[in-house]
Amino acid sequence: KRRELLPIEREGTIEFSAIVEGERRIRNLLQEQGYFFAEVTPTCTVTPPLAPPVAAATPLAPTTATQTPAVETDPCELLNPDELANRNVAINYDVARGRRFKLTDIRIEGTNRLSVADVDADLRSQTANLLGIVPLIGYGRGYTSEEALAHDARIIKQRMADLGYRHADVSVRQGVSLTSDNLIITFAVREGPLTRVVGVETRGNEIYTARQLRDIRCPPNPMPDEPGCVVEGGPYSRTAARADGERMRTYYVRNGYVDAEVQPSVDELPAAPNGDEQVRLVYDIKEADKVFINRIFVNGLVLTKKEAVLDAIPLREGEVLKGDDLAESERILLNTTDAFRQVLIRTEDAGETVGGFRRKNVLIDVEERKHITTEYIVGFSTDTGGEFGFELRDTNLFGQLKQGNIRTRFSKLQQLARFEYTDPRFRRYGKKSFAPLTLSLQYQRDTSVTRFFRTTIDRGTNGVVQRFDADGNLIDEFGQRVSGPSINRFTVNLETQRDLELELTPSGAQRKRTTIFLRYNYEDVRLFSIGSLLIANVLRPDHAVRLSRFGASLARDTRDRQFDPTRGDFLSVDYALALKALAGNLSFNKFFLTYRRYQKLNRLPRETVFAASVQLGAANILTPSDRNGNGLIDDADRRLPISERFFSGGATSLRGFSFEEAGPRVVAPFCTFGPQPGPVPNTNPPPAFLPPCGTFRNQKGEIIEVNPFTVPIGGNAMAVVNLEARVSLTRDIQAVPFYDGGNVFDRARDLFHPGRCEAGRDPNLCQKWTHTVGVGLRLRTPLGSIGADYAYLLNPSQFVIPQFGGGTAIQRLPRSQIHFRFGQTF
């Protein structure tokens, strides 16, 4: 413990900075234990003593009444490792722990304009947390100190100033119980007079009108980290006034006036009759002229071609120089291309144009990174055994800033080979471009499919998902020996995207974005030797699937932040069309829509965010064919391949179900056990009638009992609605009551008639609209948000299971589910 606290013990060097760091760590440890006001003082003793400093050794003149006595130097500051040879140094930390407390409450008194919840996120002092025993989550006894209290008082004073109380004063009171160690911190606020803005003026603006600039400085939907704007008649905030000025300056810079300046100032006016102070806010604007790009120079290139750099960035010679283009060019070269270790863009004067406009040269200094890297992978997994592979990556193909990547993985059960090619700048149309273009080819072979079925489908089958004979060999339903199942998958993907709309805040955060995605996908999936699987009939229609399709997606995002948003919405619409004419063996179209809305409700007693999500998907097979070989076009032939169907259920969708267990099901194994009065129809043909089951054995050849079970198979349609109210209980804890509704449906038309089942149709395929209610908790931690939900399914689905001995049984899904996750549900 001493080595962790004291750097001088761990590092073995005596330096004043290390001594001070040890003092800080000891104090922090004591404060975490509840000794909030502990004092730690280091003292240093050298034997034999060091010679006094030169200034101290010089005889001083007698001190007069007007002279200031010399300040005694801390001995620890005088320690010099070069002078400590043959000397002993003793470093002691004198600790005065003081009384131990438990910070139970933090209060703000003297104002109703500000509450603890408003500033809680910025306060260093923290109340005791029941989860404080968990590292990184909180403090079991709370946390504060004299330094923290001074900081918190400044924060509250600044917030009061932002509310218009420029002369507010904040003092700190500490209340301690005589019979316990509970500590209450109270910040006493004296508001002082309110300062109101009676007028807002812009001076010096000629290019843009005052009304245009007002719309710029007061955006309708500011981001959470942006202060609100100053309005006439409202309180004066220096922080908001500066932010308004920065918004206007950024607007000028984005439109080519890179030297524009905006300076806010205040004219003091006589006080109002009610005592409020009054000011006039003035923005002095220096517009300057537009600046044009004269020449673009790129320095430091070794492999990369200059033309590739110039083509990648939005800057163009002869065009107006814009601040956004400078920042975007640096971002593209440094982050998007991944070819440079360092990028620095600067400008220098280059005279004037014929028309008298200023010109500047743009100088781009780059440092290239190593463009070819090779990684070797060696590992072991209990699932796949020994594994090895390599990855070869080129981040600057042919000096054109294109990227290539070859990746391989090999084990006894799984093999993978993947090639990727990326062009960061694909096609430019006007000022918009499709970028990047990504091409990938992948081949994967997997013989561990039985592990997948065992972990995701097995229900009450004693761990058996395949048929074995008495010697432990795999057999099919007819008792014929077969080899183990495997999946071979070959895919080709081609994708690009284009921003139709992109709006950023002055700080560079995304305010609004609309993007279109275009893609082509070819996929060839083959299932081999599946006869031994108990669910072979479910997989048989998809034993050879070849898909060739085009797709397009549109995404619009106006959320204030991507994770845990408090307002805005997100819309995603996706459509895909697969055709046999494109070298596939199936034709279908597929539509999927996601819409999410977030609204912060400020009028409730506690901060509450209302969140809603809607997911809607529908698809259908075009010109279906007989894929299961029974000579008929039945329900199985009209379903999408299992990899393309909709699935739902779990922590982020329908919480009344386990993961992806909502929707239609089929019964397995597909056979009958024992004597039957007559042929038993198969609800999932072929064959038309169920064959005898025979005897079930495990891998050791031992006879076991296998109960019929149901398998979720997904569907061609899905509808899910999620509603949540995220109520803040404390700064770090939210209570979340929720409702989830919807289901997965076998056919698209079932969306309009949920629960209706025509005569002769398998009742296990007819699904109703389900309703789930529940409550959850969200805990914010430095590592992200952690969530737990309890869900209660009001109308659980029921399934009919034929019994081996005859008759049927009803399986009702459990009503209750508990889910854990990182982050919010959506």
Phi, psi and omega in degrees: 000320179298322181292328177289324184279324190248107179299331182293332177282324183283320185268338177075014178241148181254105177225147183299323180296323178291324178295316180295321178297321175298319176302315181295319182291321177297316180297317179299318179298316180294321180293324176294333180272000177106356177271074191295330187246031178294147178242134180233124182233119176277140174232142185236134178230131181245130178233125348295158186298152174284156175295140180298155178303154183303316182296325181284332182279345181284129179302136182256149175291155179304138182283129177263174184294336183266355181269149179269128180300149179295142179276129181286129182281138177295125181303329181295333180287339184272355183291124178235116183308330182289340183256005186261009179298136179063025177232153175258136180242125176249121179244117181245141174252111178275120186247125170246096188292325185074196183277145179269134184234167169231112184284107186260341184203145173235128185232155171236123181237158177097355179208147172251011181272344187217135178241167179298324180299331181290331185243000188306321184293338183258355182279140175280326178291136181226138178285165181300142184236130179299334180264016182294343179287345179272127182303141174074357183263321181181191181246130182294330179246011184084185180205136170193173176193171178299318179295318180295320180295320178296318178298314182296324178296320178295321179298314181294321178296319178295319178296320177296321177297322178293338177272001177106359181261082186294332185255019180297147178233143183232127174239161185244132174240141179243120180252127183235133176286142179285338185251000180213178181260017180290133180242133177242123178260126179239126174261109181271121185252130169251112191294313189076183183288150177276137177257121180249151178264117181265350178194146176235123183236149170242131182236139178093358180272128177235329183286317180243143181284165178298325180291319178298317181291329177296319178294331180286317185280346178239075179295147183294329183227080179293153177287162182301328182270006179258130174293153174291164183273163178274131180236153178296133182089348180267176179290152179272132177229120179295322179297315180293323179297318178295321179295321177298318179297321179292325177298315180294319179297318179297323179297317177299313183297319180297334182258017170103356179263073191290341180260011181294147179228143177227119181239117176279145175216166185233131171259119179284133181241163178302150181294153178284161180303331181275003178098350179293140172285151182230139179222157171248127181264125183238130174254111177272118187247128171250103189284324184061189181249163174294149179244134181253152180278124178273293178227153175243120179249135178242118183248146175096006181285137177242297178266322187291138176277140182301322182298327179293321178293313182295327179286335184279335187257157181280351181288137179223136178298136180091347179266169181292136178278120181241141180299322179298322180292325176296312181294320180293323178297317179294321179295317181297311184292325185273321188254320186282315184283328181061024181257349186237141176277329183212140178223128178228123180245128179220168181233157175217148182298144180220038176081208183230160174281174178299328180277002177092006178276148180289148175236151177221145170273144176254123180249121180248112178259124183233156172232115183286147174261166177300124190269341179247125178230146179230132177234138177248139184240128174226129182201181179216139178225142177293340179278316188244357181079209179295144183219140174215165181178180177212161178223125179245124185228135175236114184270002182210068183298124176056022181071017184255010180064021172267162186232141176227149184210131174240127184229136178226149173218134181224134171211177182296325185258339184224140174224141182214139172222131185221137174238136179229142176225132182229128172251106186297338180229104190270288182223136178251128176237103186065232179263001177250151182217152170269115183197144354275171170257125182238127177240131178221143174233135183216138171238132181220134175237130185225120176251013180259027184297330181297328176295321179298313181294323183294322185275337186248341185241328187305126176221103174069030180248021179057033178076008183260123176237001179225166178262138179229152174268187184294339179265005180082014178270150179288138177223161176267187184293345179261006178084007180276137181292136180226165176273172182289148182289155177208160177237128172247128184227128175236127183227147172231127180233137177225122186215144172214170183211163181212132175279117175277332180208133178214115180239128182245156173279168176304331180277356179096359179286151180284124176261322183205138180210134175232124187227140174249138179243135176238140183207156169232140182222131172239132184219129177236112183240128180235131174256128181243141172055053181266002186298335182281344183285141178293339180252030182302323181296330178290324186271339189301321178298340183250026183291337177217101182241129177230113184244135174226116190212155171250149179214158177216143178226147174234127180234132177233128187228117175238018179293148180288338172201156186287319181257131180054058180291158178243347176199166182100183180217165179223128181233132176224128179234128183230137177224136178226143179229116176254137184226142173295329181295346179260027178080023174259175174243008176222145174238129176201160170238153188215132181234137178215129182235138174230129176226131180229140183228137180230135181218123177274128182254107186271348185274352179279158181302324178243150179301124185227135175245121176269126182235136180225144179220140177230130174236130181223125179225144178207144180206160174206149178282133175265130182049067182296152179233170182282096183268340181258004171073023180261006178080005181231157170262096186247190183300322181298325180285339182269357179274150172297158169305149188300331179286345182254352182288163176274136174231152178207167182116137178127193190291341184242010179221258177266101188283355174281355181240160168287177187301118175055038180248011174278161173096192185296155178219159170236159184265138174226154356286160186268072183199172177242150182240132177083175182292140179237146179293339180191178179302140181258118181298144178268123180283352180223066184294165002278168352285175182293326180238147184287134176281166175296149182284325188077207183251135178263136179227158173269186185294341178272359181085006182279138180289132180224168178258134178240120178273144175301145180218165181253147183238122174295131183242005182071190182197177180273359181210156180205143173218126181222132175236128177237131176233133181221148169239110183265099188260123180281119174272318174222187179299327188247357185234133175237142168259136188229091168287144185213162172226134174237133178224152177129191179184176171258139186237146184293321182234155182296324182289345176293343176300327185268346178223062183297136178090345181281134184229116181288159179298137179085355180268144179300119182296338180288349178265349183266110186248145179260170175284125181260154180234128179231133173237159180179185180217147181223169175235142175236132181238119177277131178228164176301339180268001183121178183274140177244134183235148174222133182231139168251121183243140179236117181276115185288324181229078183298147179291151178235144183227144180267125182240113174296138181265149182299325182273005183107157181082184180226160175230155180254123174260121176251128181293151180297148181280327189254141175219146174238129183236146174234147180200167168263132178086182178282168180295320179204000000 
